[in-house]
């Protein structure tokens, strides 16, 4: 009995010590305020129920900067959009640890000399490389558009067809992204094909937040099975032999081989690359869905597209078979640009998050100073700013032309980066945006499309933390090829 009492006393003492070490926090002088939360979970429950709602109500009570606790992780959240540039430039706020955590916990590898690799590889998705990649992408997209309008016997049909919107996008956009990244390879090789990779990726992504936080993948048998399928890839030598392999993967694979990384590491890195590109797939889903849901938006965009095509057609010679667009022409389409920005605003779920390397004096843009504690995380949360009613009037409403010639203000001052969905470091921002624009332009021009009766969905807030949120469910659409259309291609 005495022994039992002693064990119990030790256990209680250990629990109390663990509580004070990992969970309890006494605010030090000059640190940001701490909102009240559950003694054990901290602010985790309110945060996971609806992060944006929780952050908005805390902001109202205690200001633009505060430190929340998500179980044992303390995170300082900054919700002043004007402080964004100071946040991304602060050297003690580090992204490398986060990037390593994703590579290690989710894709089981470590990237040697990661900063150099990412910096150099990032150059291969910009400038002239971008045009080469886009030309490939637009060709693949045209091929897939032909495939999805074939009847079951393989003939072209003008009939209405019904499909899930994600399924339609997986056969068109995802397949085109996939081939642009990995090249086409040997058609008779059944390994690593877009549709099976898409299905496995879709399953695997459901567990992303758990894996990222460090839970072992073995706890999730469906994720293990999906990952096995995803790892069944061609070898690095086979990929490097493909002429149409993307420059990004060519560079990164050679870099990793030079640094003696294993085939398994290269496979893991290929999956990370696919993972970042998967955001473009999700963005395209919301871009199309929102247009189909809002007839006025669809007609507004189609008017802009039909007009530009009409002008281009008037300039064509009789023997021209394709209508060709340049990057500048795509960039000049204001409604298309606004549709993509508005879609990013309503569907982004990402935290722009950093690890705090040292106790850091952080000065907000309004001159207030706060000390952010070493070992904590510090973050800006775009979805909360994207839904700030002071910046965006009626923020819950989708307004397709919201960004046409518009400026946005907070505290009476213009917000320089009203849409922050790409954070500061994403090298693929321009690529993802121009691919999404091209996909929208081509599909709006090529297809009549509508949502089937009663179909609707919304961004799934259980996935807050993902760059672009997935939908709560699939929706069914009807589509058919429009009459008298030309082939579109990218210069
Ligand atoms: C809609 C599409 C995309 C969204 C919303 C998105 C968003 C993001 C965000 C929020 C980050 C973290 C940045 C930060 O914390 O400052 C990031 C990082 C990154 N993204 Fe993207 N991304 C997209 C597409 C792409 C594409 C197409 C590529 C391909 C090149 C790409 C490559 C990367 C890489 C390599 C990083 C890590 C950068 C580093 O560690 O320095 N992303 N992305």
Boltz pocket constraint, residues with backbone or C-beta under 6 A from the ligand:
constraints:
  - pocket:
      binder: B
      contacts: [[A, 95], [A, 99], [A, 118], [A, 125], [A, 248], [A, 273], [A, 276], [A, 277], [A, 279], [A, 280], [A, 283], [A, 350], [A, 351], [A, 352], [A, 353], [A, 420], [A, 421], [A, 422], [A, 423], [A, 424], [A, 425], [A, 426], [A, 427], [A, 428], [A, 429], [A, 431], [A, 432], [A, 467], [A, 468]]
      max_distance: 6.0
